[in-house]
Amino acid sequence: MAKGSAYFIVNGIGKRDIKTIKNDLDKLGGVISVSMNTAKNSVAVDFDTTGLRKNQLFDRLEKMGYDVSETKYETHIM
């Protein structure tokens, strides 16, 4: 499995958004984990790159109504 990590700045997220964002991203096949830091407006997603791409994560967050910018992307060979 090839693993990727995508890091996003999601403006305006609060504690109420944590469960919503996690549940919605988990619906995408290939998401391994979702971590959030509301103090820094950041969302980190680890995912299987063989079935999912970072732009799909970005698009999903935007479709949920969030103002998103990508800050970093890493690939990991397992």
N, C-alpha and C positions, 0 to 999 in steps of 0.2 A: 504494500500500500504506500502510495506517495501522500504525504501529509503537507498541508499548507496552513499558515497562520496569517490571518488578515486582521489589521488593526484600523479601527475607524474612530473618528470624532463625530459624535452624534449630538448636535446642539440641542439643549433644552431637555435632556433626559433627567428624570427624577426617580425616586425609589418606586413610585407606582408603575414605572415603565419596565422595570427589571423583569418581572414575570411575563409581561406581554411580549417583550422582545425575545426573551429566551424561548418561550413556547412557540412563537412564530418561526424563528430560525431553526428550531429543532425539527420542524415539519419538513424542512428541505432534506432530502436524502443525502447523507454524507457528512452532516455536521457532527463533530465529535464532542465539542464543548463550546460553551459561550460564557465569557466572563465580562463583567461590567464594573466600571468605576464611575459612579454618578458625580463625584466631586470633580473629576477630570473630564466628564462627558465622553468617556471612552468605552468602546465595545471591542473585545478581542474574540475572534472565532477561530477555532482549530477545526480543520475539515479535511476530508479525503479528496484529493485533487483529481482522482480518476473519475469521479462522478459529479463534481461540483466545481464551479469557478468563482473566483473572488467577486467578479462583476455581478454574479447572481445574488450574492450576499448583499452587496451594495444596493442593487435594484430592489431587493425585498425590503430593506430598511427604508428606502425612499417611498416605496408603495405604501408602507405603513404610515407615511406622513412625516417622517423625520428629515431634518436637514443634515445631510451626511457628507463627510469628506474622508477620503482614504489617507491614512498617514504612513502605513508601512505594510509590506507583504513579504513573507518568508516562505521558502519551500524547504521541506525536510525529507530526506531519503531514508526510508525505514528498511 
